[in-house]
Structure formats: structure tokens, C-alpha cells
Amino acid sequence: MLNALLYNIAYAQNLIACPDGTMADPAVGCVPVPSNVISPESSILNLILKVGSGLMTATGGIAVIFLIYGAIRYATATGDPDRIEQAKRTMIWSVVGLAISLLSAGLIQFILNTIK
């Protein structure tokens, strides 16, 4: 009995029509929906590309940290050929990682600009 009463109270409201075709409570009135909530740009592909762009930015930051780490290892190698070689490899692969990260971020930006 109580559920039926609450159900009727909850759904027996007088609604007004809004210019955008939705219905609203007269006490609140028509409130515009922000454009970023309902837009063609809020697709799942756009979300995936933005997450990918963020990951590429983080990857680029990590590559720069490893480049600095390799440079510090190179500076502190004290002439040991093995340590110098390891430091060079660290720096080379961090530059390769940074280049891949920048190319990937550029590709994602290109795809995002093409979709819009």
C-alpha cells in the first residue's frame, strides 16, 4: 500500500515542456544541458583517443626521466667501458621511446582533429 502511494506521488507530477523537447519540473524550470554532456565529440572513440593521448604523454615523461638517468650513469661511469656501454644503451633506448611517444601522440592528435 505504501509503495503504491509513493509510486503515485513520485510519478504524478505536472511537467512542463522545454524548448529543446525535454520535460521539466515547473519548480525547477528548463535547465539547459551542458554541451559537453551531449555532443558528437563525446563518443567512445574520442574517449579512447584522449586516454591514449594521456598515456603517450606519460610515456614521454618516463622516457625523459630515463634519458636523464642514462646521462647520470654515463657521467658517473668513471671510465669503466661496461658501465659506459650500459649508460649509452639506456640513453639510446630512452630517445627511441621518446620518439615513438611523440609520434604516437601526434597521430592521436591528428585522428582527434580529423574526427571533429
N, CA, C and O atoms as a GROMACS GRO file, in nm:
protein
  464
    1MET      N    1   0.082  -0.119   0.000
    1MET     CA    2   0.000   0.000   0.000
    1MET      C    3   0.086   0.126   0.000
    1MET      O    4   0.062   0.220  -0.076
    2LEU      N    5   0.187   0.125   0.086
    2LEU     CA    6   0.276   0.241   0.095
    2LEU      C    7   0.354   0.257  -0.035
    2LEU      O    8   0.374   0.370  -0.081
    3ASN      N    9   0.400   0.146  -0.094
    3ASN     CA   10   0.474   0.153  -0.220
    3ASN      C   11   0.387   0.212  -0.331
    3ASN      O   12   0.435   0.292  -0.412
    4ALA      N   13   0.260   0.172  -0.337
    4ALA     CA   14   0.170   0.225  -0.439
    4ALA      C   15   0.150   0.374  -0.419
    4ALA      O   16   0.144   0.449  -0.516
    5LEU      N   17   0.139   0.418  -0.295
    5LEU     CA   18   0.121   0.560  -0.267
    5LEU      C   19   0.246   0.640  -0.308
    5LEU      O   20   0.235   0.746  -0.370
    6LEU      N   21   0.362   0.587  -0.272
    6LEU     CA   22   0.487   0.655  -0.309
    6LEU      C   23   0.506   0.656  -0.461
    6LEU      O   24   0.555   0.754  -0.517
    7TYR      N   25   0.469   0.548  -0.525
    7TYR     CA   26   0.481   0.540  -0.670
    7TYR      C   27   0.395   0.647  -0.736
    7TYR      O   28   0.439   0.714  -0.830
    8ASN      N   29   0.273   0.662  -0.689
    8ASN     CA   30   0.183   0.762  -0.748
    8ASN      C   31   0.231   0.903  -0.720
    8ASN      O   32   0.216   0.992  -0.804
    9ILE      N   33   0.287   0.925  -0.603
    9ILE     CA   34   0.338   1.060  -0.571
    9ILE      C   35   0.459   1.091  -0.658
    9ILE      O   36   0.472   1.202  -0.709
   10ALA      N   37   0.546   0.993  -0.674
   10ALA     CA   38   0.670   1.017  -0.748
   10ALA      C   39   0.643   1.043  -0.896
   10ALA      O   40   0.714   1.123  -0.957
   11TYR      N   41   0.544   0.978  -0.954
   11TYR     CA   42   0.524   0.990  -1.098
   11TYR      C   43   0.403   1.074  -1.136
   11TYR      O   44   0.376   1.091  -1.255
   12ALA      N   45   0.331   1.127  -1.039
   12ALA     CA   46   0.215   1.210  -1.071
   12ALA      C   47   0.254   1.357  -1.062
   12ALA      O   48   0.195   1.433  -0.985
   13GLN      N   49   0.354   1.396  -1.139
   13GLN     CA   50   0.400   1.535  -1.136
   13GLN      C   51   0.348   1.608  -1.259
   13GLN      O   52   0.328   1.548  -1.365
   14ASN      N   53   0.328   1.735  -1.243
   14ASN     CA   54   0.295   1.819  -1.358
   14ASN      C   55   0.426   1.865  -1.419
   14ASN      O   56   0.503   1.938  -1.357
   15LEU      N   57   0.449   1.823  -1.542
   15LEU     CA   58   0.573   1.860  -1.610
   15LEU      C   59   0.543   1.964  -1.716
   15LEU      O   60   0.434   1.970  -1.771
   16ILE      N   61   0.643   2.046  -1.742
   16ILE     CA   62   0.630   2.147  -1.848
   16ILE      C   63   0.722   2.108  -1.963
   16ILE      O   64   0.826   2.045  -1.942
   17ALA      N   65   0.684   2.146  -2.081
   17ALA     CA   66   0.766   2.117  -2.199
   17ALA      C   67   0.872   2.225  -2.214
   17ALA      O   68   0.843   2.344  -2.200
   18CYS      N   69   0.992   2.183  -2.242
   18CYS     CA   70   1.103   2.276  -2.265
   18CYS      C   71   1.123   2.295  -2.414
   18CYS      O   72   1.081   2.211  -2.493
   19PRO      N   73   1.188   2.405  -2.455
   19PRO     CA   74   1.210   2.431  -2.597
   19PRO      C   75   1.294   2.325  -2.667
   19PRO      O   76   1.280   2.305  -2.788
   20ASP      N   77   1.381   2.255  -2.593
   20ASP     CA   78   1.464   2.153  -2.657
   20ASP      C   79   1.394   2.018  -2.669
   20ASP      O   80   1.455   1.921  -2.714
   21GLY      N   81   1.266   2.010  -2.629
   21GLY     CA   82   1.188   1.888  -2.645
   21GLY      C   83   1.184   1.801  -2.521
   21GLY      O   84   1.117   1.698  -2.521
   22THR      N   85   1.254   1.839  -2.415
   22THR     CA   86   1.251   1.761  -2.292
   22THR      C   87   1.141   1.812  -2.202
   22THR      O   88   1.079   1.915  -2.230
   23MET      N   89   1.116   1.741  -2.093
   23MET     CA   90   1.015   1.780  -1.995
   23MET      C   91   1.087   1.814  -1.865
   23MET      O   92   1.190   1.755  -1.833
   24ALA      N   93   1.031   1.912  -1.790
   24ALA     CA   94   1.096   1.955  -1.667
   24ALA      C   95   0.992   1.982  -1.560
   24ALA      O   96   0.875   2.007  -1.589
   25ASP      N   97   1.036   1.976  -1.436
   25ASP     CA   98   0.952   2.009  -1.321
   25ASP      C   99   0.931   2.160  -1.320
   25ASP      O  100   1.027   2.235  -1.337
   26PRO      N  101   0.808   2.207  -1.300
   26PRO     CA  102   0.783   2.351  -1.300
   26PRO      C  103   0.858   2.426  -1.191
   26PRO      O  104   0.891   2.543  -1.208
   27ALA      N  105   0.886   2.359  -1.078
   27ALA     CA  106   0.958   2.425  -0.969
   27ALA      C  107   1.102   2.455  -1.009
   27ALA      O  108   1.160   2.553  -0.963
   28VAL      N  109   1.160   2.371  -1.092
   28VAL     CA  110   1.298   2.388  -1.133
   28VAL      C  111   1.305   2.467  -1.263
   28VAL      O  112   1.390   2.554  -1.278
   29GLY      N  113   1.217   2.436  -1.355
   29GLY     CA  114   1.219   2.501  -1.485
   29GLY      C  115   1.310   2.429  -1.582
   29GLY      O  116   1.369   2.327  -1.550
   30CYS      N  117   1.320   2.484  -1.700
   30CYS     CA  118   1.403   2.424  -1.804
   30CYS      C  119   1.548   2.463  -1.780
   30CYS      O  120   1.583   2.581  -1.781
   31VAL      N  121   1.630   2.363  -1.760
   31VAL     CA  122   1.773   2.385  -1.736
   31VAL      C  123   1.847   2.330  -1.857
   31VAL      O  124   1.831   2.213  -1.890
   32PRO      N  125   1.927   2.413  -1.924
   32PRO     CA  126   1.999   2.363  -2.041
   32PRO      C  127   2.103   2.258  -2.001
   32PRO      O  128   2.170   2.271  -1.899
   33VAL      N  129   2.115   2.156  -2.083
   33VAL     CA  130   2.215   2.051  -2.062
   33VAL      C  131   2.347   2.104  -2.116
   33VAL      O  132   2.352   2.154  -2.228
   34PRO      N  133   2.454   2.093  -2.038
   34PRO     CA  134   2.584   2.139  -2.089
   34PRO      C  135   2.620   2.069  -2.220
   34PRO      O  136   2.591   1.951  -2.238
   35SER      N  137   2.682   2.144  -2.309
   35SER     CA  138   2.710   2.091  -2.443
   35SER      C  139   2.809   1.975  -2.441
   35SER      O  140   2.809   1.893  -2.532
   36ASN      N  141   2.894   1.967  -2.338
   36ASN     CA  142   2.991   1.858  -2.335
   36ASN      C  143   2.930   1.728  -2.285
   36ASN      O  144   2.995   1.624  -2.291
   37VAL      N  145   2.805   1.731  -2.236
   37VAL     CA  146   2.739   1.608  -2.192
   37VAL      C  147   2.679   1.536  -2.312
   37VAL      O  148   2.695   1.415  -2.327
   38ILE      N  149   2.610   1.610  -2.398
   38ILE     CA  150   2.551   1.553  -2.518
   38ILE      C  151   2.612   1.624  -2.638
   38ILE      O  152   2.575   1.737  -2.670
   39SER      N  153   2.704   1.559  -2.700
   39SER     CA  154   2.768   1.617  -2.818
   39SER      C  155   2.824   1.506  -2.904
   39SER      O  156   2.848   1.395  -2.855
   40PRO      N  157   2.846   1.534  -3.032
   40PRO     CA  158   2.907   1.431  -3.116
   40PRO      C  159   3.049   1.397  -3.075
   40PRO      O  160   3.101   1.291  -3.110
   41GLU      N  161   3.112   1.488  -3.001
   41GLU     CA  162   3.250   1.465  -2.961
   41GLU      C  163   3.261   1.372  -2.840
   41GLU      O  164   3.371   1.330  -2.806
   42SER      N  165   3.149   1.340  -2.775
   42SER     CA  166   3.154   1.256  -2.656
   42SER      C  167   3.133   1.110  -2.693
   42SER      O  168   3.055   1.040  -2.627
   43SER      N  169   3.200   1.064  -2.795
   43SER     CA  170   3.188   0.925  -2.837
   43SER      C  171   3.292   0.841  -2.764
   43SER      O  172   3.387   0.894  -2.705
   44ILE      N  173   3.274   0.713  -2.769
   44ILE     CA  174   3.368   0.622  -2.704
   44ILE      C  175   3.504   0.626  -2.773
   44ILE      O  176   3.607   0.612  -2.706
   45LEU      N  177   3.506   0.646  -2.904
   45LEU     CA  178   3.633   0.656  -2.976
   45LEU      C  179   3.711   0.778  -2.930
   45LEU      O  180   3.833   0.771  -2.911
   46ASN      N  181   3.642   0.888  -2.911
   46ASN     CA  182   3.707   1.010  -2.864
   46ASN      C  183   3.765   0.988  -2.724
   46ASN      O  184   3.876   1.033  -2.694
   47LEU      N  185   3.690   0.919  -2.638
   47LEU     CA  186   3.739   0.889  -2.504
   47LEU      C  187   3.864   0.802  -2.510
   47LEU      O  188   3.961   0.828  -2.439
   48ILE      N  189   3.861   0.700  -2.593
   48ILE     CA  190   3.977   0.611  -2.606
   48ILE      C  191   4.098   0.688  -2.657
   48ILE      O  192   4.210   0.668  -2.610
   49LEU      N  193   4.075   0.776  -2.754
   49LEU     CA  194   4.187   0.853  -2.808
   49LEU      C  195   4.243   0.951  -2.706
   49LEU      O  196   4.364   0.974  -2.702
   50LYS      N  197   4.156   1.009  -2.623
   50LYS     CA  198   4.206   1.101  -2.520
   50LYS      C  199   4.284   1.026  -2.413
   50LYS      O  200   4.385   1.076  -2.365
   51VAL      N  201   4.238   0.907  -2.375
   51VAL     CA  202   4.313   0.826  -2.279
   51VAL      C  203   4.448   0.787  -2.340
   51VAL      O  204   4.550   0.790  -2.272
   52GLY      N  205   4.446   0.749  -2.468
   52GLY     CA  206   4.571   0.715  -2.536
   52GLY      C  207   4.667   0.832  -2.541
   52GLY      O  208   4.788   0.815  -2.526
   53SER      N  209   4.613   0.951  -2.563
   53SER     CA  210   4.697   1.070  -2.565
   53SER      C  211   4.760   1.095  -2.428
   53SER      O  212   4.877   1.132  -2.419
   54GLY      N  213   4.682   1.074  -2.324
   54GLY     CA  214   4.737   1.088  -2.189
   54GLY      C  215   4.844   0.986  -2.158
   54GLY      O  216   4.945   1.018  -2.095
   55LEU      N  217   4.822   0.864  -2.204
   55LEU     CA  218   4.923   0.760  -2.183
   55LEU      C  219   5.052   0.791  -2.260
   55LEU      O  220   5.162   0.766  -2.210
   56MET      N  221   5.037   0.845  -2.381
   56MET     CA  222   5.157   0.880  -2.459
   56MET      C  223   5.233   0.995  -2.392
   56MET      O  224   5.356   0.998  -2.397
   57THR      N  225   5.161   1.087  -2.331
   57THR     CA  226   5.226   1.196  -2.259
   57THR      C  227   5.303   1.140  -2.140
   57THR      O  228   5.417   1.180  -2.114
   58ALA      N  229   5.241   1.049  -2.066
   58ALA     CA  230   5.308   0.987  -1.952
   58ALA      C  231   5.430   0.907  -1.998
   58ALA      O  232   5.535   0.910  -1.933
   59THR      N  233   5.417   0.835  -2.109
   59THR     CA  234   5.528   0.758  -2.162
   59THR      C  235   5.643   0.849  -2.202
   59THR      O  236   5.760   0.817  -2.179
   60GLY      N  237   5.610   0.962  -2.261
   60GLY     CA  238   5.715   1.059  -2.297
   60GLY      C  239   5.788   1.112  -2.175
   60GLY      O  240   5.909   1.129  -2.177
   61GLY      N  241   5.713   1.138  -2.068
   61GLY     CA  242   5.775   1.183  -1.944
   61GLY      C  243   5.868   1.078  -1.884
   61GLY      O  244   5.976   1.110  -1.835
   62ILE      N  245   5.825   0.953  -1.889
   62ILE     CA  246   5.909   0.844  -1.839
   62ILE      C  247   6.035   0.830  -1.924
   62ILE      O  248   6.143   0.804  -1.870
   63ALA      N  249   6.022   0.849  -2.055
   63ALA     CA  250   6.139   0.840  -2.144
   63ALA      C  251   6.239   0.950  -2.111
   63ALA      O  252   6.360   0.926  -2.113
   64VAL      N  253   6.191   1.070  -2.081
   64VAL     CA  254   6.281   1.180  -2.044
   64VAL      C  255   6.352   1.148  -1.913
   64VAL      O  256   6.471   1.176  -1.898
   65ILE      N  257   6.279   1.089  -1.818
   65ILE     CA  258   6.341   1.052  -1.691
   65ILE      C  259   6.451   0.949  -1.713
   65ILE      O  260   6.558   0.958  -1.653
   66PHE      N  261   6.426   0.851  -1.800
   66PHE     CA  262   6.529   0.751  -1.829
   66PHE      C  263   6.647   0.812  -1.905
   66PHE      O  264   6.760   0.769  -1.888
   67LEU      N  265   6.621   0.912  -1.988
   67LEU     CA  266   6.731   0.980  -2.056
   67LEU      C  267   6.821   1.050  -1.955
   67LEU      O  268   6.944   1.044  -1.965
   68ILE      N  269   6.760   1.115  -1.858
   68ILE     CA  270   6.839   1.181  -1.752
   68ILE      C  271   6.913   1.076  -1.669
   68ILE      O  272   7.029   1.096  -1.634
   69TYR      N  273   6.846   0.966  -1.639
   69TYR     CA  274   6.909   0.858  -1.563
   69TYR      C  275   7.030   0.802  -1.638
   69TYR      O  276   7.135   0.779  -1.578
   70GLY      N  277   7.016   0.781  -1.769
   70GLY     CA  278   7.127   0.733  -1.850
   70GLY      C  279   7.243   0.831  -1.852
   70GLY      O  280   7.359   0.792  -1.848
   71ALA      N  281   7.210   0.960  -1.859
   71ALA     CA  282   7.316   1.062  -1.859
   71ALA      C  283   7.389   1.064  -1.725
   71ALA      O  284   7.511   1.080  -1.722
   72ILE      N  285   7.317   1.046  -1.617
   72ILE     CA  286   7.382   1.042  -1.486
   72ILE      C  287   7.471   0.918  -1.476
   72ILE      O  288   7.582   0.925  -1.424
   73ARG      N  289   7.421   0.805  -1.525
   73ARG     CA  290   7.503   0.682  -1.525
   73ARG      C  291   7.628   0.700  -1.611
   73ARG      O  292   7.735   0.651  -1.575
   74TYR      N  293   7.614   0.770  -1.723
   74TYR     CA  294   7.729   0.794  -1.811
   74TYR      C  295   7.832   0.884  -1.741
   74TYR      O  296   7.953   0.862  -1.750
   75ALA      N  297   7.780   0.986  -1.671
   75ALA     CA  298   7.871   1.079  -1.602
   75ALA      C  299   7.942   1.014  -1.485
   75ALA      O  300   8.054   1.053  -1.450
   76THR      N  301   7.878   0.915  -1.424
   76THR     CA  302   7.940   0.850  -1.308
   76THR      C  303   8.006   0.716  -1.342
   76THR      O  304   8.038   0.639  -1.252
   77ALA      N  305   8.025   0.688  -1.470
   77ALA     CA  306   8.083   0.559  -1.511
   77ALA      C  307   8.231   0.549  -1.477
   77ALA      O  308   8.284   0.438  -1.469
   78THR      N  309   8.297   0.658  -1.457
   78THR     CA  310   8.440   0.666  -1.421
   78THR      C  311   8.530   0.584  -1.513
   78THR      O  312   8.624   0.518  -1.468
   79GLY      N  313   8.500   0.588  -1.642
   79GLY     CA  314   8.586   0.524  -1.740
   79GLY      C  315   8.567   0.374  -1.757
   79GLY      O  316   8.636   0.314  -1.838
   80ASP      N  317   8.477   0.312  -1.684
   80ASP     CA  318   8.451   0.168  -1.696
   80ASP      C  319   8.374   0.144  -1.826
   80ASP      O  320   8.261   0.192  -1.840
   81PRO      N  321   8.433   0.069  -1.922
   81PRO     CA  322   8.367   0.051  -2.052
   81PRO      C  323   8.230  -0.015  -2.044
   81PRO      O  324   8.140   0.020  -2.121
   82ASP      N  325   8.210  -0.110  -1.952
   82ASP     CA  326   8.081  -0.177  -1.940
   82ASP      C  327   7.973  -0.079  -1.891
   82ASP      O  328   7.861  -0.077  -1.943
   83ARG      N  329   8.008   0.000  -1.792
   83ARG     CA  330   7.911   0.098  -1.740
   83ARG      C  331   7.880   0.206  -1.843
   83ARG      O  332   7.766   0.252  -1.852
   84ILE      N  333   7.981   0.246  -1.920
   84ILE     CA  334   7.959   0.346  -2.025
   84ILE      C  335   7.865   0.289  -2.131
   84ILE      O  336   7.775   0.358  -2.178
   85GLU      N  337   7.887   0.164  -2.169
   85GLU     CA  338   7.802   0.100  -2.270
   85GLU      C  339   7.658   0.086  -2.221
   85GLU      O  340   7.564   0.109  -2.297
   86GLN      N  341   7.640   0.048  -2.094
   86GLN     CA  342   7.505   0.038  -2.038
   86GLN      C  343   7.436   0.175  -2.036
   86GLN      O  344   7.318   0.186  -2.067
   87ALA      N  345   7.511   0.277  -2.000
   87ALA     CA  346   7.454   0.412  -1.996
   87ALA      C  347   7.416   0.459  -2.136
   87ALA      O  348   7.311   0.521  -2.154
   88LYS      N  349   7.500   0.429  -2.234
   88LYS     CA  350   7.468   0.466  -2.373
   88LYS      C  351   7.342   0.395  -2.421
   88LYS      O  352   7.256   0.455  -2.485
   89ARG      N  353   7.332   0.265  -2.389
   89ARG     CA  354   7.211   0.190  -2.429
   89ARG      C  355   7.086   0.247  -2.363
   89ARG      O  356   6.981   0.257  -2.426
   90THR      N  357   7.098   0.284  -2.237
   90THR     CA  358   6.984   0.344  -2.166
   90THR      C  359   6.941   0.473  -2.235
   90THR      O  360   6.822   0.496  -2.256
   91MET      N  361   7.039   0.557  -2.272
   91MET     CA  362   7.005   0.684  -2.337
   91MET      C  363   6.949   0.662  -2.477
   91MET      O  364   6.854   0.730  -2.516
   92ILE      N  365   7.006   0.569  -2.552
   92ILE     CA  366   6.957   0.544  -2.688
   92ILE      C  367   6.813   0.493  -2.684
   92ILE      O  368   6.728   0.543  -2.759
   93TRP      N  369   6.785   0.395  -2.597
   93TRP     CA  370   6.650   0.340  -2.593
   93TRP      C  371   6.549   0.440  -2.536
   93TRP      O  372   6.432   0.436  -2.572
   94SER      N  373   6.594   0.528  -2.448
   94SER     CA  374   6.502   0.630  -2.398
   94SER      C  375   6.470   0.731  -2.508
   94SER      O  376   6.357   0.780  -2.514
   95VAL      N  377   6.566   0.764  -2.593
   95VAL     CA  378   6.539   0.853  -2.707
   95VAL      C  379   6.445   0.784  -2.806
   95VAL      O  380   6.356   0.849  -2.862
   96VAL      N  381   6.464   0.655  -2.829
   96VAL     CA  382   6.374   0.580  -2.917
   96VAL      C  383   6.233   0.581  -2.858
   96VAL      O  384   6.136   0.603  -2.931
   97GLY      N  385   6.221   0.557  -2.728
   97GLY     CA  386   6.091   0.559  -2.662
   97GLY      C  387   6.025   0.696  -2.669
   97GLY      O  388   5.904   0.707  -2.688
   98LEU      N  389   6.105   0.801  -2.652
   98LEU     CA  390   6.053   0.937  -2.662
   98LEU      C  391   6.005   0.967  -2.802
   98LEU      O  392   5.900   1.029  -2.820
   99ALA      N  393   6.079   0.924  -2.903
   99ALA     CA  394   6.037   0.946  -3.042
   99ALA      C  395   5.907   0.872  -3.073
   99ALA      O  396   5.817   0.928  -3.136
  100ILE      N  397   5.896   0.747  -3.029
  100ILE     CA  398   5.772   0.671  -3.050
  100ILE      C  399   5.656   0.738  -2.978
  100ILE      O  400   5.546   0.747  -3.032
  101SER      N  401   5.680   0.785  -2.857
  101SER     CA  402   5.576   0.852  -2.781
  101SER      C  403   5.529   0.979  -2.851
  101SER      O  404   5.408   1.005  -2.859
  102LEU      N  405   5.623   1.058  -2.902
  102LEU     CA  406   5.585   1.182  -2.970
  102LEU      C  407   5.511   1.154  -3.100
  102LEU      O  408   5.413   1.222  -3.133
  103LEU      N  409   5.556   1.054  -3.175
  103LEU     CA  410   5.487   1.017  -3.299
  103LEU      C  411   5.346   0.965  -3.270
  103LEU      O  412   5.251   0.997  -3.341
  104SER      N  413   5.333   0.884  -3.165
  104SER     CA  414   5.201   0.832  -3.129
  104SER      C  415   5.108   0.943  -3.084
  104SER      O  416   4.991   0.946  -3.123
  105ALA      N  417   5.158   1.035  -3.003
  105ALA     CA  418   5.076   1.148  -2.958
  105ALA      C  419   5.035   1.235  -3.077
  105ALA      O  420   4.921   1.282  -3.083
  106GLY      N  421   5.127   1.255  -3.171
  106GLY     CA  422   5.092   1.332  -3.291
  106GLY      C  423   4.987   1.262  -3.375
  106GLY      O  424   4.897   1.327  -3.429
  107LEU      N  425   4.998   1.130  -3.387
  107LEU     CA  426   4.899   1.053  -3.462
  107LEU      C  427   4.762   1.059  -3.395
  107LEU      O  428   4.660   1.073  -3.462
  108ILE      N  429   4.760   1.050  -3.264
  108ILE     CA  430   4.633   1.058  -3.191
  108ILE      C  431   4.572   1.197  -3.209
  108ILE      O  432   4.451   1.208  -3.230
  109GLN      N  433   4.653   1.302  -3.200
  109GLN     CA  434   4.601   1.438  -3.222
  109GLN      C  435   4.546   1.454  -3.362
  109GLN      O  436   4.442   1.518  -3.382
  110PHE      N  437   4.613   1.396  -3.461
  110PHE     CA  438   4.566   1.403  -3.599
  110PHE      C  439   4.430   1.334  -3.612
  110PHE      O  440   4.340   1.387  -3.677
  111ILE      N  441   4.416   1.217  -3.550
  111ILE     CA  442   4.288   1.144  -3.556
  111ILE      C  443   4.179   1.225  -3.485
  111ILE      O  444   4.067   1.235  -3.536
  112LEU      N  445   4.210   1.282  -3.368
  112LEU     CA  446   4.111   1.363  -3.297
  112LEU      C  447   4.068   1.483  -3.378
  112LEU      O  448   3.949   1.515  -3.381
  113ASN      N  449   4.161   1.551  -3.444
  113ASN     CA  450   4.126   1.667  -3.526
  113ASN      C  451   4.048   1.627  -3.649
  113ASN      O  452   3.964   1.704  -3.696
  114THR      N  453   4.074   1.508  -3.702
  114THR     CA  454   4.001   1.460  -3.819
  114THR      C  455   3.857   1.426  -3.783
  114THR      O  456   3.765   1.449  -3.862
  115ILE      N  457   3.837   1.370  -3.664
  115ILE     CA  458   3.700   1.332  -3.620
  115ILE      C  459   3.615   1.455  -3.598
  115ILE      O  460   3.497   1.453  -3.630
  116LYS      N  461   3.671   1.561  -3.544
  116LYS     CA  462   3.593   1.680  -3.510
  116LYS      C  463   3.547   1.754  -3.630
  116LYS      O  464   3.480   1.857  -3.618
   0.00000   0.00000   0.00000
